[in-house]
Amino acid sequence: MIGKRMQDAMNEQIKHELESAYLYLAMVAYFRAEGLDGMPGFARTASR
């Protein structure tokens, strides 16, 4: 079993990764709405 400190650190990292993914997906929506061709593909790839 992992220690509490390690578990907390891993959970914090997961939180940061999810926040970044959602930010990139929001950027996809914005770029599409603004008609910025090519940028949605970049942001979608970065969200993975």
C-alpha positions in Angstrom: 0.0 0.0 0.0 1.3 3.5 -0.8 1.7 6.1 1.9 -0.7 9.0 2.5 1.9 11.5 1.3 2.4 9.6 -2.0 -1.3 9.2 -2.4 -1.9 12.9 -1.9 0.8 13.8 -4.4 -0.6 11.4 -7.0 -4.1 12.8 -6.5 -2.8 16.3 -6.9 -1.1 15.4 -10.1 -4.2 13.8 -11.5 -6.2 16.9 -10.6 -3.7 19.1 -12.6 -3.8 16.7 -15.6 -7.6 16.8 -15.7 -7.7 20.6 -15.3 -5.2 20.9 -18.3 -7.3 18.5 -20.4 -10.5 20.4 -19.8 -8.7 23.7 -20.5 -7.5 22.4 -23.9 -11.0 21.1 -24.7 -12.4 24.5 -23.9 -9.8 26.0 -26.3 -11.1 23.6 -29.0 -14.6 25.0 -28.6 -13.3 28.6 -28.7 -11.1 28.0 -31.8 -14.0 26.3 -33.6 -16.4 29.1 -32.7 -13.9 31.7 -34.0 -13.2 29.7 -37.2 -9.5 29.3 -36.5 -8.7 26.4 -38.7 -5.9 24.1 -37.5 -6.0 25.2 -33.9 -8.7 22.8 -32.8 -6.7 19.9 -33.9 -3.7 21.1 -32.0 -5.6 21.7 -28.8 -7.4 18.4 -29.0 -4.1 16.5 -29.4 -2.7 18.4 -26.4 -5.7 17.5 -24.3 -4.8 13.8 -24.5 
